Structure formats: C-alpha cells, structure tokens
Amino acid sequence: MKTSYFRANVDEMTGYIPGEQPRPGTPVIKLNTNENPYPPSPRAMETLRNLDAEWLRRYPTPYADDFRQAISDVFAVPLDWIMAGNGSDEILNLAVRSCAEGDRRGVVYPTPTYVLYKTLAEIQPATVFEVPYLEENRLPIDALVEADGAVTFIASPNSPSGHVVSNEDLRQLASRLTGVLLIDEAYVDFADSTALELVHEFENVIISRTLSKGYSLAGLRLGFAIAQPQLLSGFFKVKDSYNIDAIACLVGAAAIRDQNYKNECAEKVKVSRATLASKLRRLGFQVTDSQTNFLFVVPPNANAAALYQGLKEQDILVRYFNHSGMENKLRITVGTEEQNQMLLNALIPML
Ligand SMILES: *Cc1c(COP(=O)(O)O)cnc(C)c1O
C-alpha cells in the first residue's frame, strides 16, 4: 500500500467546502454566503485609492496597529485587549491551534452551527464534541460543561439558525467552563444585542468579529478578537508574524471608524429581512426569526434541494446544506429589495 504524504487526520478529513464564489461581474444574484449586498464604506474605498506605495514596499505592522487603534477608539476597549485576524476565521483557527489537542483538550460546540469549527479541530487534530441544541434553540449548558473542552465555540447569532444566545446563558457557561469560551459574533451587526461585556467579567471569554458581513469587506479578509490580554498572549505567539497585510490594516481602520455607514446598511438589511420573511411565510415557507443577514427556511413542499437547483439554473444562488437534519432547509442571504423580489419571483412558479 502506498504510504501517504499526509498525517492520518489530514487523510481522513474532508476539508471545509465554502459556498460557490463566481467571479465578480458574473451576472448572478448571490444569496449563498451572507455577504452584505451594499458596497463598503466610501471612506474605506477612499483610503484604498489613496494608499501610499510606501505601505506596500514595507512589511506591515505585525499587530495591525492602525486597525486595532480604530477598534479601541470605537468600542472603548484598551489596545492590548484587541487582536486582528486574517478574517475572523483566523481567530477561530488560532484558538484551536493555541489551546486544543487530542482527546483531553477537545473542541466543543452546540449543533447545528458553523461547520468550520469541526474542520479546524480535525486539522489540529483535537477531538470534537458536538452537543445538539435543545428544543427552541435552548443552549445545552450542562452537556457543554460536561464535555469540558479546551475550546468551546458558540456562534451568536448562530448560523444557520439565526438565533442569539442570551448573555445569561453565556455567563453561566463561561463561569462553569475550565477552558476558553469563544463567542463568534460574525453577525452581531444585524443583532439586537452583544456579549461584549462578558470579556470584562471572565478571563476565559473571547469575542470574535468580522468585517466580512456588517462592513461589506469579505474580500479584504479581516476580523478581530476582544479578550483580556492574558488570554490573547498565547494567540499572539501562534499567529503568522505578519497576518494582516498593509491594505487590510488601513482600509479596515477606515471602515471601523465609519460606524454610521455600517449601521445604515445594517438597518436596510434588517428592514429587508422582515419584508422577505413575511413574504416567504405568505408563500408557505417556515421562517425562523433571524438576528442575522440571512433567513433559514423550510419550503412548503419539503423540496429544498429542487428549489436550490431551480434557483441556480436562473443564476440565483442560495445555500443548501447536504447534512443530516438539514435536507429540507435553505439558508438565504438577505439581498437588496430588488434582489429579494427577484428571488421571490423565481420561487413562486416552482412551489
Ligand atoms: C462568516 C462567518 C465567519 C467568518 O468570516 P470571516 O470572513 O473569516 O471573517 C465566522 N463565523 C461565522 C459563524 C460566520 O458565518
């Protein structure tokens, strides 16, 4: 038998499969990966256009100082409580790489949730403990504590369910866990609440956020973490020396400082989310309440796979998860009013 070039865990894993990404300019309505339908902040774009070549000639600052300073100013947290990541996916990756290993230092999360958590654990490798959410998206706190992970991930708001985990539940979990609790707030810009205050109360809590969703900058690859400096210190040792490029650092800082623009776009998405949800309900879809920029829906005739395919043939991309328990569900990113109407127009003849 031919020996493999790879470690056994790498041979055994499938790898994360991202949603389809057609080239920009391709005429598709892209409602499959939760990008913001509105353009990035004009101030961020101006910063990009005016970038001095000197910033590219030199190595970037190792800790993305301008970007972190912007976060420090806007969110009123000290600079040394902030870490920048190459997308918030890098923050999640760093948590696993810094803290998890094997059976005794496992990775724990309630399901269904972001599939990348599993992939990261498989790469490490660290044992994965998946604990199903209870009825009505209640957090299985006792089982999560029992699993005793080195890292426990909670996406809040969660994907694909769209629900927020209450701060009371997160507090209980944080106080009972011996390992790190990473609260993934990728969708916080579309939610009514945040768990940010918990980082002041608990030394084991880390909040991760991204510029990919609320700030319309998924292509820039930029995210950040907020936690007490002691907790971030391990992550700083593990990260790439220059994990944030100079362009991302400066453009990201400008975007963070333009909260008004981000909030305006998020408000528009929230209004469209409510309209789209009620129109889909009228068509017979089950639609769960969402605190994100997407809707998780069950079609009236339980033919999610056929709808996904039919939409795709009309150049409308939505997300269909071919996982057990999700066969009859679609995750639809909230687009502009016009895009949402085109989605509805395409759906109606197929129902
Ligand atoms: C989109 C997303 C992220 C990360 O996105 P980045 O582009 O890597 O910042 C993290 N967690 C969840 C749940 C997401 O949906």
The ligand as an SDF file (V2000), in Angstrom:
LIG
                    3D

 15 15  0  0  0  0  0  0  0  0999 V2000
  -18.8730   34.3580    8.0160 C   0  0  0  0  0  0  0  0  0  0  0  0
  -18.6060   33.7320    9.3490 C   0  0  0  0  0  0  0  0  0  0  0  0
  -17.3570   33.8410    9.9850 C   0  0  0  0  0  0  0  0  0  0  0  0
  -16.1100   34.3930    9.4670 C   0  0  0  0  0  0  0  0  0  0  0  0
  -15.9120   35.0680    8.4630 O   0  0  0  0  0  0  0  0  0  0  0  0
  -14.5370   35.7130    8.0500 P   0  0  0  0  0  0  0  0  0  0  0  0
  -14.8320   36.1320    6.6630 O   0  0  0  0  0  0  0  0  0  0  0  0
  -13.4540   34.6860    8.1590 O   0  0  0  0  0  0  0  0  0  0  0  0
  -14.2910   36.8430    8.9670 O   0  0  0  0  0  0  0  0  0  0  0  0
  -17.2170   33.3210   11.2490 C   0  0  0  0  0  0  0  0  0  0  0  0
  -18.2220   32.7100   11.8690 N   0  0  0  0  0  0  0  0  0  0  0  0
  -19.4210   32.5670   11.2990 C   0  0  0  0  0  0  0  0  0  0  0  0
  -20.4930   31.8920   12.0520 C   0  0  0  0  0  0  0  0  0  0  0  0
  -19.6450   33.0610   10.0210 C   0  0  0  0  0  0  0  0  0  0  0  0
  -20.8260   32.8800    9.4440 O   0  0  0  0  0  0  0  0  0  0  0  0
  1  2  1  0
  2  3  1  0
  2 14  2  0
  3  4  1  0
  3 10  2  0
  4  5  1  0
  5  6  1  0
  6  7  2  0
  6  8  1  0
  6  9  1  0
 10 11  1  0
 11 12  2  0
 12 13  1  0
 12 14  1  0
 14 15  1  0
M  END
$$$$
